[in-house]
């Protein structure tokens, strides 16, 4: 999700107003018609009216006609938009998303993961200083024996690393903010910069620039930027992070009834209305620019802000993209709008084009297409990373 900085200022109240399904549906209608940028030029009024009868039928058959009776009809309208950035969030989903955006979402084990075909758990990222990190777990470890519902007592789990080494560790649950931050691992003269997300912290871009500076200071001459599984986040963070690879870019934000220009250069982002002067809106602590070859890794779950960063960075002369075609929401940005019962609409309120008026692509097709395979990752094989490292080696030391 490429979330505008504005959305973080709209707030979330824990006190919901008791409203009926028709009242919620009317509020949904007003918000959608007023705020949605409607990039496909759909007849929104007709879509809303088409599903109003479903809402009314649910209201008639649900005692008390609560606001939740309108949820299926609202979801149906949102699905008909065919916009990966347009979503309806229940009150619980809304609260959880805002917590993740602000870095206040918590968990007891401090990692994010996916399931393998055999039911085991593949670790994707760990929170620095969290329970998984303290137990020595790292990216692409495979674990089994964890009872995720047991959050009070330590648990002994089995870890398989690189498909070769099996050992046991004790994982001690502790409520931990789920903030996944960038880090870098050195492979010879190449740095592998992992950026798990652009959500949860306003320091992600500054950390990216600091890590790029460290790579330069330590004499590295190649960089792999791993954006696999990065679903996006705050627009200021991905724009600023892209400046570590592309020193300047400008984009036009097209909204309902108006447009503005965003200018990114030398570690800063400016906002400019037509005829107005640029206004600084975001910056990194210390600006760094990578001047050597770089490869960005993406997969089908790389979305929104991650797509944007890879797209802008590829404009640099020495940058390539490897991996899978991305999710496909890299050309719009969203804001969350609360509805009266504290559910919310996540709406695309703008689409992006370059300074020459050319629309940004929704998804990215890599320069080198390689399928990512979680089963191979669990066995200690990472063909995508290996291809990127070999490619950079040839670029840096051509034979």
Backbone torsions as a table, in degrees:
resi	resn	phi	psi	omega
1	UNK	NA	127.0	175.5
2	UNK	-96.5	97.2	-171.8
3	UNK	-98.7	128.2	178.4
4	UNK	-66.4	149.6	176.3
5	UNK	-55.9	-33.3	-179.5
6	UNK	-55.9	-37.6	-175.0
7	UNK	-63.0	-26.7	180.0
8	UNK	-75.1	-11.6	-178.0
9	UNK	-98.6	-7.8	-175.0
10	UNK	-77.1	-21.5	171.6
11	UNK	78.7	169.3	178.7
12	UNK	-143.5	124.1	177.5
13	UNK	-99.2	134.6	-178.7
14	UNK	-76.8	-10.6	-177.9
15	UNK	-98.0	111.5	179.8
16	UNK	-90.1	147.8	177.1
17	UNK	-91.2	134.3	178.6
18	UNK	-72.5	115.4	-179.8
19	UNK	-131.9	156.0	177.8
20	UNK	-84.7	168.0	178.4
21	UNK	-59.9	-45.4	178.0
22	UNK	-61.4	-37.8	178.6
23	UNK	-64.2	-43.0	179.0
24	UNK	-65.0	-40.7	-178.5
25	UNK	-64.8	-37.1	177.2
26	UNK	-66.6	-39.7	177.4
27	UNK	-64.6	-42.2	175.6
28	UNK	-58.5	-44.5	-179.3
29	UNK	-61.0	-47.4	-179.2
30	UNK	-61.4	-43.8	-177.3
31	UNK	-66.0	-44.9	-178.5
32	UNK	-63.4	-45.8	-177.2
33	UNK	-67.5	-33.4	-176.0
34	UNK	-84.5	-34.8	-168.2
35	UNK	-106.0	-26.8	-170.9
36	UNK	-75.4	131.7	-176.9
37	UNK	-75.3	-20.1	171.8
38	UNK	55.3	61.4	-175.2
39	UNK	-63.0	-23.2	-179.6
40	UNK	-95.1	3.5	176.3
41	UNK	55.9	45.9	178.1
42	UNK	-77.7	159.3	173.9
43	UNK	-83.2	89.3	-174.2
44	UNK	-63.8	-40.1	-179.8
45	UNK	-59.5	-41.0	179.6
46	UNK	-66.8	-39.8	178.6
47	UNK	-63.3	-43.7	-179.6
48	UNK	-63.2	-44.4	-179.2
49	UNK	-66.7	-36.0	-179.1
50	UNK	-58.3	-38.0	-175.7
51	UNK	-99.2	0.4	179.9
52	UNK	-63.9	-36.8	-179.8
53	UNK	-64.0	-35.3	177.0
54	UNK	-62.9	-41.7	178.3
55	UNK	-62.8	-44.1	-177.3
56	UNK	-66.5	-38.1	177.8
57	UNK	-64.4	-42.7	177.2
58	UNK	-63.8	-37.1	177.7
59	UNK	-63.1	-43.1	-177.2
60	UNK	-67.5	-26.1	-176.0
61	UNK	-103.3	1.4	179.9
62	UNK	-112.8	119.9	-179.2
63	UNK	-53.5	127.9	177.7
64	UNK	83.8	-10.2	179.9
65	UNK	47.8	56.7	-178.4
66	UNK	-69.5	166.8	-179.3
67	UNK	-58.6	-31.3	-178.0
68	UNK	-62.5	-20.7	177.6
69	UNK	-66.5	-18.7	178.9
70	UNK	-87.4	-11.4	-173.1
71	UNK	-59.4	-46.8	-179.0
72	UNK	-59.6	-40.0	179.9
73	UNK	-67.6	-40.5	178.1
74	UNK	-63.1	-44.2	178.7
75	UNK	-60.7	-37.6	-179.2
76	UNK	-64.3	-42.1	177.1
77	UNK	-62.2	-46.2	-177.8
78	UNK	-62.6	-36.9	178.2
79	UNK	-66.4	-37.1	-179.8
80	UNK	-67.0	-18.8	177.7
81	UNK	-68.6	-22.6	-179.0
82	UNK	51.7	46.6	-178.2
83	UNK	-127.0	112.7	-178.5
84	UNK	-62.6	-14.4	179.1
85	UNK	-97.0	-1.6	-178.5
86	UNK	-105.7	118.0	-175.3
87	UNK	-143.0	152.6	170.8
88	UNK	-105.2	131.1	-179.5
89	UNK	-116.4	129.6	172.7
90	UNK	-65.7	166.9	178.3
91	UNK	-53.7	-41.5	179.5
92	UNK	-66.7	-43.6	178.5
93	UNK	-64.0	-38.7	178.4
94	UNK	-62.1	-46.5	-179.6
95	UNK	-64.3	-42.3	180.0
96	UNK	-65.0	-40.8	-179.2
97	UNK	-65.8	-42.8	179.1
98	UNK	-64.6	-36.2	177.6
99	UNK	-64.4	-42.8	177.6
100	UNK	-63.8	-39.2	-179.1
101	UNK	-63.0	-36.1	-175.0
102	UNK	-97.6	3.0	177.7
103	UNK	77.1	16.9	-179.2
104	UNK	-104.6	2.1	175.5
105	UNK	-71.6	138.4	-175.5
106	UNK	-125.5	159.3	173.3
107	UNK	-146.9	175.9	-174.3
108	UNK	-106.4	-8.9	-175.8
109	UNK	-120.3	-19.2	171.8
110	UNK	74.8	37.0	173.2
111	UNK	-149.0	161.5	168.1
112	UNK	-118.3	151.1	-166.9
113	UNK	-152.5	174.8	170.8
114	UNK	-138.7	162.8	-179.5
115	UNK	-94.9	136.9	174.1
116	UNK	-85.6	170.8	-177.4
117	UNK	-61.6	-31.3	-179.0
118	UNK	-88.0	7.3	176.8
119	UNK	91.6	-10.1	177.5
120	UNK	-72.1	166.2	-174.6
121	UNK	-105.9	127.1	176.8
122	UNK	-99.3	118.5	178.7
123	UNK	-72.5	128.6	178.9
124	UNK	-101.1	-41.9	179.0
125	UNK	-154.0	151.7	177.1
126	UNK	-123.3	150.8	176.7
127	UNK	-80.0	125.7	177.4
128	UNK	-56.7	126.9	179.3
129	UNK	79.7	1.2	178.7
130	UNK	-84.0	177.0	-177.4
131	UNK	-54.8	-44.7	-179.4
132	UNK	-64.8	-41.3	178.6
133	UNK	-63.5	-44.1	-179.4
134	UNK	-66.3	-27.3	177.5
135	UNK	-81.9	-3.0	177.3
136	UNK	90.0	11.2	179.8
137	UNK	-76.7	149.8	-179.7
138	UNK	-143.9	172.8	-177.1
139	UNK	-54.9	132.8	178.0
140	UNK	73.1	10.7	164.8
141	UNK	-66.5	150.4	175.8
142	UNK	-113.5	129.4	-178.2
143	UNK	-122.6	153.7	173.1
144	UNK	-147.7	156.0	179.6
145	UNK	94.7	6.6	-179.4
146	UNK	-90.6	127.5	173.0
147	UNK	-97.5	101.0	-174.2
148	UNK	-68.8	-15.2	178.3
149	UNK	-84.1	-11.7	-178.9
150	UNK	-98.1	103.2	-172.6
151	UNK	-116.5	16.3	-176.8
152	UNK	-107.5	-43.2	-172.5
153	UNK	-110.4	153.7	175.9
154	UNK	-59.6	148.3	178.5
155	UNK	-128.0	138.9	173.6
156	UNK	-90.8	125.5	-178.8
157	UNK	-124.4	159.5	178.4
158	UNK	-99.8	131.3	-178.0
159	UNK	-117.3	132.5	171.4
160	UNK	-115.1	124.3	-176.8
161	UNK	-114.1	127.4	178.5
162	UNK	57.5	23.3	178.7
163	UNK	69.6	6.2	-173.0
164	UNK	-122.0	-39.7	-171.6
165	UNK	-109.8	125.1	178.8
166	UNK	-117.6	131.8	-179.5
167	UNK	-153.3	168.6	-179.5
168	UNK	-111.3	144.4	174.4
169	UNK	-135.9	162.0	175.4
170	UNK	-103.8	123.3	179.6
171	UNK	-104.5	117.4	-177.4
172	UNK	-102.7	109.8	-176.7
173	UNK	-63.0	142.0	174.8
174	UNK	-156.6	132.6	179.7
175	UNK	-60.8	123.2	-169.6
176	UNK	-136.5	133.4	173.0
177	UNK	-60.4	130.3	-177.8
178	UNK	-89.0	74.4	178.8
179	UNK	-112.2	110.8	-177.1
180	UNK	-100.3	116.9	-170.3
181	UNK	-109.5	157.8	178.1
182	UNK	-65.4	150.2	173.3
183	UNK	-152.5	168.7	-177.6
184	UNK	-134.6	140.2	175.7
185	UNK	-121.1	136.7	-177.9
186	UNK	-90.7	133.7	171.9
187	UNK	-122.5	93.7	-177.1
188	UNK	63.2	-120.3	179.0
189	UNK	-96.7	12.0	-179.2
190	UNK	-116.4	136.3	173.8
191	UNK	-97.2	137.1	174.3
192	UNK	-106.8	107.6	-176.5
193	UNK	-96.6	112.7	179.7
194	UNK	-96.6	125.8	174.6
195	UNK	-121.2	99.3	-174.8
196	UNK	-69.6	-32.3	-173.9
197	UNK	-163.8	163.9	170.2
198	UNK	-111.5	16.3	177.6
199	UNK	-101.6	158.4	166.1
200	UNK	92.8	-11.8	-178.2
201	UNK	-156.5	143.8	173.8
202	UNK	-89.7	7.0	-178.1
203	UNK	-109.7	5.2	-175.7
204	UNK	-60.5	-47.9	-178.9
205	UNK	-63.3	-41.5	178.3
206	UNK	-61.6	-38.3	177.5
207	UNK	-65.4	-39.0	177.4
208	UNK	-59.9	-46.7	179.9
209	UNK	-64.3	-38.4	178.2
210	UNK	-64.3	-40.7	179.9
211	UNK	-68.8	-37.5	175.9
212	UNK	-63.6	-41.9	177.6
213	UNK	-62.7	-40.1	179.2
214	UNK	-63.3	-42.0	178.9
215	UNK	-60.4	-41.9	178.2
216	UNK	-65.5	-44.2	-178.6
217	UNK	-62.7	-32.7	-178.0
218	UNK	-88.4	6.3	174.3
219	UNK	82.4	15.1	177.1
220	UNK	-70.0	146.4	-177.0
221	UNK	-124.7	6.2	175.0
222	UNK	-142.3	153.0	-179.3
223	UNK	-141.8	129.7	169.2
224	UNK	-108.1	126.3	177.5
225	UNK	-108.0	111.6	-173.8
226	UNK	-93.6	105.3	178.4
227	UNK	-108.8	16.8	179.3
228	UNK	-62.8	132.0	178.8
229	UNK	75.9	0.0	178.8
230	UNK	-78.9	110.3	-176.0
231	UNK	-86.2	3.5	176.7
232	UNK	112.0	-152.9	-177.4
233	UNK	150.1	-140.5	-173.0
234	UNK	-77.0	131.4	-176.9
235	UNK	-63.1	-35.2	179.8
236	UNK	-64.6	-35.9	-177.5
237	UNK	-70.7	-41.2	-179.2
238	UNK	-75.5	-32.1	176.2
239	UNK	-65.1	-46.2	179.8
240	UNK	-65.7	-39.4	179.5
241	UNK	-63.3	-38.3	179.9
242	UNK	-62.3	-26.6	179.7
243	UNK	-66.9	-14.2	175.3
244	UNK	-72.9	-12.6	-178.5
245	UNK	-123.9	-26.5	178.3
246	UNK	-126.3	112.9	-168.7
247	UNK	-68.8	-20.9	-179.4
248	UNK	-157.0	135.9	171.4
249	UNK	-153.6	156.3	-179.7
250	UNK	-131.1	140.3	176.9
251	UNK	-138.4	151.7	176.8
252	UNK	-101.9	130.1	176.2
253	UNK	-101.7	114.5	-177.5
254	UNK	-99.3	117.6	-179.2
255	UNK	-119.7	178.6	180.0
256	UNK	-66.5	109.8	174.9
257	UNK	87.8	-7.4	-179.7
258	UNK	-163.6	171.1	176.1
259	UNK	-143.4	159.1	174.7
260	UNK	-140.4	167.8	-179.0
261	UNK	-112.2	134.9	173.3
262	UNK	-109.7	126.7	-178.4
263	UNK	-116.1	125.6	179.5
264	UNK	-120.3	126.8	-177.8
265	UNK	-162.9	136.4	172.2
266	UNK	49.3	46.7	174.2
267	UNK	79.9	13.0	179.0
268	UNK	-134.0	154.7	175.2
269	UNK	-123.8	133.1	177.5
270	UNK	-117.6	149.5	176.7
271	UNK	-111.0	132.3	-176.7
272	UNK	-138.7	123.0	173.2
273	UNK	-85.5	157.2	178.7
274	UNK	-55.6	127.1	179.2
275	UNK	80.7	-4.9	-177.9
276	UNK	-100.9	173.5	177.6
277	UNK	-89.5	147.4	177.5
278	UNK	-61.4	138.6	179.1
279	UNK	-115.6	123.0	178.8
280	UNK	-67.7	133.8	-177.8
281	UNK	-124.6	-18.3	-178.4
282	UNK	-161.7	153.0	178.1
283	UNK	-157.8	162.4	173.8
284	UNK	-97.0	161.6	-179.3
285	UNK	-65.6	-48.3	179.8
286	UNK	-137.7	122.7	-176.3
287	UNK	-81.4	135.5	175.6
288	UNK	-135.8	147.4	178.8
289	UNK	-128.2	124.5	177.9
290	UNK	-81.9	125.1	-174.5
291	UNK	-113.0	8.1	-179.1
292	UNK	-109.2	173.7	178.9
293	UNK	-59.6	145.0	179.5
294	UNK	-143.1	145.4	174.9
295	UNK	-124.9	129.5	175.9
296	UNK	-98.3	132.0	177.6
297	UNK	-101.2	128.7	179.1
298	UNK	-134.5	159.8	173.4
299	UNK	-139.4	-171.9	-175.4
300	UNK	-68.6	-13.5	177.7
301	UNK	-98.1	-3.7	174.1
302	UNK	-71.8	121.1	-169.8
303	UNK	-141.0	157.2	166.4
304	UNK	55.9	-111.8	-178.3
305	UNK	-58.6	-36.3	178.2
306	UNK	-66.1	-40.7	176.4
307	UNK	-63.0	-42.1	-179.9
308	UNK	-62.7	-46.6	-178.5
309	UNK	-61.3	-44.5	180.0
310	UNK	-64.1	-40.0	-179.7
311	UNK	-63.5	-49.2	-178.9
312	UNK	-66.8	-38.3	-178.3
313	UNK	-67.9	-33.5	-178.8
314	UNK	-65.1	-18.1	177.7
315	UNK	-67.1	-20.1	175.9
316	UNK	-68.5	151.3	-171.9
317	UNK	-66.5	-24.8	-172.2
318	UNK	-116.0	34.7	-176.3
319	UNK	-128.0	135.8	179.0
320	UNK	-131.5	162.5	177.9
321	UNK	-120.5	130.5	177.3
322	UNK	-119.2	149.3	171.5
323	UNK	129.3	-141.1	-175.9
324	UNK	-106.3	159.8	172.5
325	UNK	-59.4	135.4	-172.4
326	UNK	-80.7	175.6	-170.1
327	UNK	-60.0	-46.4	173.6
328	UNK	112.4	37.4	174.1
329	UNK	-134.2	33.7	-174.9
330	UNK	-82.1	-2.1	-175.2
331	UNK	-114.5	13.6	176.8
332	UNK	-136.0	161.2	174.7
333	UNK	-129.2	156.9	-171.0
334	UNK	-126.2	160.8	169.2
335	UNK	-135.6	145.7	173.5
336	UNK	-90.8	130.5	176.3
337	UNK	-116.8	120.4	178.0
338	UNK	-70.1	141.4	170.5
339	UNK	-102.2	167.3	-169.8
340	UNK	-58.4	-27.7	-179.6
341	UNK	-95.2	15.5	-179.3
342	UNK	72.6	11.0	161.1
343	UNK	-74.4	178.0	-175.2
344	UNK	-153.9	156.8	170.7
345	UNK	-108.8	128.9	169.2
346	UNK	-99.4	114.5	-172.2
347	UNK	-121.9	141.1	168.0
348	UNK	-71.5	113.2	-179.2
349	UNK	-104.4	-3.6	176.3
350	UNK	-156.7	155.1	168.4
351	UNK	-122.2	160.6	-166.8
352	UNK	-114.9	138.1	171.4
353	UNK	-136.0	163.0	-179.8
354	UNK	-82.4	178.6	-174.1
355	UNK	-67.3	-13.8	176.5
356	UNK	-94.8	4.0	177.7
357	UNK	87.4	9.8	179.6
358	UNK	-87.8	124.0	-178.9
359	UNK	-61.8	144.0	173.9
360	UNK	-70.5	150.0	177.1
361	UNK	-71.8	146.8	176.8
362	UNK	-69.7	-43.2	-179.4
363	UNK	-126.6	166.6	-179.8
364	UNK	-112.8	133.5	169.8
365	UNK	-99.9	119.0	-175.4
366	UNK	-61.5	156.4	173.3
367	UNK	-66.3	-35.7	175.9
368	UNK	-125.5	114.5	-176.2
369	UNK	-89.6	120.5	178.3
370	UNK	-139.2	130.1	178.1
371	UNK	-75.2	135.4	174.6
372	UNK	-89.2	138.3	-173.9
373	UNK	-130.1	105.4	-179.8
374	UNK	-56.9	-32.7	-179.3
375	UNK	-65.8	-37.5	176.0
376	UNK	-69.6	-39.2	177.7
377	UNK	-58.9	-39.0	179.5
378	UNK	-66.3	-25.1	179.2
379	UNK	-91.5	7.2	178.9
380	UNK	85.9	12.1	178.5
381	UNK	-107.0	133.0	177.4
382	UNK	-134.0	77.3	-175.7
383	UNK	-56.4	-35.2	-178.4
384	UNK	-65.3	-47.5	177.7
385	UNK	-64.5	-42.3	-178.8
386	UNK	-62.1	-40.7	177.7
387	UNK	-63.0	-41.3	179.9
388	UNK	-64.6	-42.7	179.8
389	UNK	-64.5	-41.6	178.5
390	UNK	-65.2	-40.9	179.2
391	UNK	-61.5	-45.6	179.8
392	UNK	-65.1	-37.5	178.6
393	UNK	-60.4	-40.4	178.7
394	UNK	-68.7	-35.3	179.3
395	UNK	-70.3	-37.8	-176.0
396	UNK	-80.0	-38.4	-177.9
397	UNK	-127.0	70.7	-178.8
398	UNK	-65.2	140.6	-178.7
399	UNK	-87.9	NA	NA
